[in-house]
Amino acid sequence: MITKYQMISALAEDTARQVAKNGQEWTSYLTTAARLYKYPFHEQMLIYAQRLDATACASIEIWNEKMNCWVNRGEIGRASCRERVLLAV
C-alpha cells in the first residue's frame, strides 16, 4: 500500500520531470516560485503541481490567526511535505 508521503513525493518528482522537459512549463514554474520564494524547492514544486496560479500559501492557523483571513468551509488544502496541510490562494 502506498503511503501519503510516497504519493506526495511521487507528485513532486513527476512534476519536476515535466517542468524540466518543457521550456514553457519551466517559465510557468518560475512565475509560481517567484511568488512563493520563501518556500524550499520541493514545497514550491508541490504547490505548482497542485495550483499553478497560487499567490500565497500558508497553514490554516496562519490564515486564521495572523492574517485574519478565515478559510471558507469546503476549501481545498494542498499536500505538503510538512506536517500541516497548506492552503493556497
N, CA, C and O of each residue as an XYZ file, in Angstrom:
356
protein
N       0.842     -1.177      0.000
C       0.000      0.000      0.000
C       0.893      1.248      0.000
O       1.863      1.333      0.752
N       0.550      2.190     -0.841
C       1.329      3.419     -0.963
C       0.962      4.385      0.165
O      -0.214      4.608      0.453
N       1.988      4.950      0.795
C       1.737      5.887      1.888
C       1.489      7.287      1.339
O       1.780      7.577      0.179
N       0.953      8.138      2.187
C       0.680      9.524      1.789
C       1.982     10.226      1.396
O       2.022     10.971      0.417
N       3.035      9.985      2.159
C       4.332     10.601      1.864
C       4.853     10.145      0.498
O       5.369     10.953     -0.273
N       4.718      8.859      0.205
C       5.165      8.343     -1.098
C       4.357      8.967     -2.239
O       4.909      9.281     -3.293
N       3.077      9.141     -2.031
C       2.223      9.737     -3.050
C       2.610     11.203     -3.301
O       2.685     11.642     -4.448
N       2.854     11.947     -2.227
C       3.256     13.344     -2.354
C       4.631     13.438     -3.001
O       4.854     14.301     -3.851
N       5.554     12.564     -2.612
C       6.895     12.554     -3.208
C       6.833     12.246     -4.693
O       7.545     12.862     -5.486
N       5.991     11.301     -5.076
C       5.840     10.944     -6.489
C       5.269     12.122     -7.278
O       5.691     12.372     -8.407
N       4.319     12.841     -6.697
C       3.749     14.021     -7.348
C       4.831     15.062     -7.605
O       4.900     15.628     -8.696
N       5.676     15.319     -6.608
C       6.759     16.297     -6.757
C       7.761     15.850     -7.821
O       8.192     16.659     -8.643
N       8.130     14.585     -7.812
C       9.087     14.062     -8.791
C       8.532     14.117    -10.205
O       9.228     14.535    -11.130
N       7.298     13.703    -10.380
C       6.672     13.737    -11.706
C       6.572     15.165    -12.240
O       6.816     15.421    -13.419
N       6.214     16.074    -11.365
C       6.109     17.477    -11.772
C       7.474     18.035    -12.134
O       7.601     18.760    -13.121
N       8.501     17.709    -11.352
C       9.863     18.178    -11.646
C      10.332     17.666    -13.003
O      10.953     18.410    -13.762
N      10.045     16.413    -13.313
C      10.419     15.853    -14.624
C       9.700     16.591    -15.751
O      10.310     16.934    -16.764
N       8.421     16.829    -15.572
C       7.625     17.517    -16.584
C       8.134     18.946    -16.794
O       8.233     19.406    -17.931
N       8.449     19.634    -15.726
C       8.947     21.008    -15.803
C      10.307     21.040    -16.499
O      10.580     21.948    -17.284
N      11.156     20.059    -16.218
C      12.500     20.024    -16.800
C      12.477     19.743    -18.303
O      13.410     20.125    -19.010
N      11.456     19.098    -18.793
C      11.375     18.727    -20.214
C      10.890     19.854    -21.114
O      11.156     19.832    -22.315
N      10.190     20.832    -20.565
C       9.500     21.813    -21.381
C       9.855     23.230    -20.932
O       9.661     23.579    -19.768
N      10.372     24.041    -21.846
C      10.768     25.404    -21.517
C       9.613     26.273    -21.072
O       9.762     27.080    -20.154
N       8.473     26.123    -21.706
C       7.297     26.907    -21.335
C       6.812     26.519    -19.934
O       6.394     27.370    -19.149
N       6.877     25.242    -19.644
C       6.489     24.745    -18.310
C       7.460     25.294    -17.255
O       7.046     25.663    -16.156
N       8.751     25.343    -17.597
C       9.769     25.874    -16.687
C       9.486     27.350    -16.376
O       9.564     27.768    -15.221
N       9.162     28.121    -17.393
C       8.837     29.532    -17.206
C       7.613     29.685    -16.314
O       7.586     30.555    -15.443
N       6.614     28.860    -16.519
C       5.409     28.893    -15.698
C       5.735     28.550    -14.243
O       5.228     29.187    -13.320
N       6.582     27.541    -14.046
C       7.001     27.170    -12.691
C       7.725     28.340    -12.019
O       7.464     28.651    -10.857
N       8.636     28.985    -12.754
C       9.398     30.096    -12.181
C       8.487     31.251    -11.751
O       8.759     31.924    -10.757
N       7.413     31.474    -12.499
C       6.451     32.507    -12.121
C       5.808     32.166    -10.780
O       5.665     33.030     -9.915
N       5.424     30.913    -10.616
C       4.840     30.473     -9.344
C       5.872     30.543     -8.226
O       5.576     31.032     -7.136
N       7.076     30.058     -8.490
C       8.132     30.040     -7.474
C       8.510     31.455     -7.033
O       8.841     31.669     -5.867
N       8.464     32.416     -7.947
C       8.795     33.799     -7.606
C       7.803     34.378     -6.602
O       8.181     35.185     -5.753
N       6.556     33.977     -6.689
C       5.542     34.462     -5.742
C       5.686     33.799     -4.378
O       5.272     34.358     -3.363
N       6.269     32.612     -4.357
C       6.374     31.820     -3.126
C       7.842     31.570     -2.781
O       8.227     30.446     -2.457
N       8.656     32.622     -2.854
C      10.104     32.500     -2.749
C      10.605     32.060     -1.378
O      11.749     31.618     -1.269
N       9.807     32.163     -0.347
C      10.255     31.771      0.988
C      10.195     30.263      1.216
O      10.733     29.759      2.203
N       9.550     29.554      0.317
C       9.428     28.106      0.455
C      10.593     27.399     -0.228
O      11.117     27.898     -1.223
N      11.006     26.244      0.291
C      12.071     25.483     -0.371
C      11.574     24.912     -1.703
O      10.374     24.871     -1.972
N      12.520     24.477     -2.520
C      12.223     23.994     -3.869
C      11.127     22.930     -3.884
O      10.181     23.030     -4.664
N      11.245     21.918     -3.034
C      10.267     20.812     -3.070
C       8.864     21.299     -2.724
O       7.886     20.795     -3.276
N       8.748     22.279     -1.810
C       7.431     22.822     -1.484
C       6.883     23.635     -2.656
O       5.696     23.547     -2.971
N       7.738     24.422     -3.299
C       7.318     25.190     -4.470
C       6.828     24.256     -5.570
O       5.834     24.535     -6.239
N       7.531     23.154     -5.747
C       7.156     22.196     -6.785
C       5.785     21.586     -6.487
O       4.974     21.419     -7.398
N       5.521     21.256     -5.230
C       4.222     20.691     -4.860
C       3.099     21.711     -5.016
O       2.003     21.376     -5.466
N       3.375     22.944     -4.644
C       2.361     23.987     -4.816
C       2.067     24.164     -6.299
O       0.905     24.250     -6.698
N       3.109     24.218     -7.114
C       2.946     24.359     -8.559
C       2.156     23.184     -9.141
O       1.296     23.376    -10.000
N       2.443     21.986     -8.678
C       1.767     20.789     -9.190
C       0.268     20.828     -8.908
O      -0.529     20.303     -9.686
N      -0.108     21.442     -7.807
C      -1.498     21.410     -7.387
C      -2.286     22.670     -7.723
O      -3.508     22.630     -7.863
N      -1.573     23.795     -7.852
C      -2.272     25.042     -8.190
C      -1.279     26.021     -8.814
O      -0.527     26.701     -8.114
N      -1.295     26.076    -10.131
C      -0.346     26.898    -10.885
C      -0.439     28.375    -10.537
O       0.569     29.083    -10.551
N      -1.628     28.838    -10.228
C      -1.841     30.267    -10.025
C      -1.836     30.689     -8.554
O      -2.358     31.753     -8.218
N      -1.263     29.881     -7.686
C      -1.215     30.223     -6.263
C      -0.426     31.513     -6.059
O       0.661     31.675     -6.613
N      -0.974     32.424     -5.268
C      -0.294     33.681     -4.975
C       0.174     33.745     -3.531
O       1.052     34.542     -3.200
N      -0.399     32.917     -2.669
C       0.007     32.860     -1.275
C      -0.288     31.457     -0.763
O      -1.209     30.791     -1.235
N       0.497     31.025      0.195
C       0.315     29.687      0.728
C       0.738     29.694      2.198
O       1.834     30.139      2.539
N      -0.140     29.199      3.051
C       0.151     29.165      4.479
C      -0.725     28.112      5.138
O      -1.696     27.634      4.551
N      -0.371     27.762      6.358
C      -1.195     26.814      7.103
C      -2.500     27.499      7.495
O      -2.591     28.727      7.479
N      -3.493     26.716      7.842
C      -4.796     27.275      8.220
C      -4.667     28.153      9.473
O      -5.391     29.137      9.625
N      -3.747     27.789     10.361
C      -3.545     28.588     11.567
C      -3.057     29.990     11.217
O      -3.521     30.971     11.799
N      -2.136     30.091     10.281
C      -1.614     31.404      9.880
C      -2.698     32.214      9.191
O      -2.852     33.406      9.456
N      -3.463     31.558      8.293
C      -4.553     32.288      7.625
C      -5.504     32.870      8.656
O      -5.849     34.050      8.589
N      -5.928     32.052      9.606
C      -6.952     32.467     10.560
C      -6.430     33.404     11.645
O      -7.072     34.408     11.956
N      -5.284     33.091     12.219
C      -4.830     33.827     13.392
C      -3.988     35.059     13.059
O      -4.183     36.116     13.659
N      -3.071     34.940     12.129
C      -2.160     36.052     11.863
C      -2.630     36.965     10.734
O      -2.376     38.169     10.757
N      -3.314     36.389      9.749
C      -3.719     37.186      8.601
C      -5.184     37.614      8.659
O      -5.636     38.418      7.845
N      -5.924     37.068      9.631
C      -7.352     37.355      9.783
C      -8.131     37.135      8.488
O      -9.049     37.891      8.170
N      -7.768     36.123      7.765
C      -8.482     35.717      6.546
C      -9.056     34.335      6.824
O      -8.330     33.342      6.763
N     -10.311     34.258      7.119
C     -10.925     33.000      7.507
C     -11.136     32.117      6.289
O     -11.608     32.568      5.245
N     -10.784     30.878      6.440
C     -10.910     29.903      5.373
C     -12.356     29.436      5.303
O     -12.947     29.068      6.318
N     -12.921     29.452      4.106
C     -14.310     29.047      3.926
C     -14.477     27.540      4.050
O     -13.559     26.774      3.757
N     -15.644     27.129      4.482
C     -15.963     25.709      4.574
C     -15.839     25.079      3.188
O     -16.300     25.650      2.199
N     -15.223     23.912      3.119
C     -15.076     23.208      1.855
C     -13.844     23.615      1.064
O     -13.612     23.080     -0.020
N     -13.048     24.546      1.574
C     -11.825     24.964      0.889
C     -10.879     23.775      0.797
O     -10.781     22.977      1.729
N     -10.196     23.663     -0.312
C      -9.331     22.508     -0.560
C      -7.915     22.822     -0.113
O      -7.340     23.837     -0.505
N      -7.358     21.945      0.711
C      -5.971     22.077      1.143
C      -5.038     21.479      0.104
O      -5.456     20.667     -0.721
N      -3.791     21.877      0.146
C      -2.776     21.374     -0.767
C      -1.831     20.473      0.001
O      -1.486     20.757      1.148
N      -1.413     19.390     -0.627
C      -0.489     18.455      0.011
C       0.855     19.125      0.218
O       1.295     19.930     -0.602
N       1.497     18.788      1.316
C       2.773     19.368      1.659
C       3.636     18.312      2.325
O       3.115     17.368      2.918
N       4.945     18.460      2.235
C       5.847     17.552      2.929
C       5.905     17.886      4.421
O       6.377     17.086      5.229
N       5.428     19.055      4.766
C       5.378     19.440      6.172
C       4.234     18.676      6.841
O       3.414     18.047      6.171
N       4.195     18.741      8.150
C       3.146     18.036      8.876
C       1.779     18.655      8.654
O       0.766     17.961      8.741
N       1.732     19.953      8.368
C       0.463     20.635      8.183
C       0.118     20.736      6.708
O       1.001     20.819      5.854
N      -1.136     20.727      6.428
C      -1.612     20.940      5.056
C      -1.630     22.431      4.799
O      -2.030     23.211      5.663
N      -1.198     22.827      3.617
C      -1.172     24.231      3.249
C      -2.416     24.585      2.453
O      -2.944     23.757      1.712
N      -2.875     25.801      2.608
C      -3.983     26.311      1.813
C      -3.428     27.374      0.890
O      -2.735     28.287      1.339
N      -3.720     27.268     -0.378
C      -3.194     28.223     -1.353
C      -4.329     29.045     -1.933
O      -5.440     28.554     -2.128
N      -4.026     30.309     -2.205
C      -4.993     31.179     -2.870
C      -4.309     31.851     -4.041
O      -4.934     32.636     -4.755
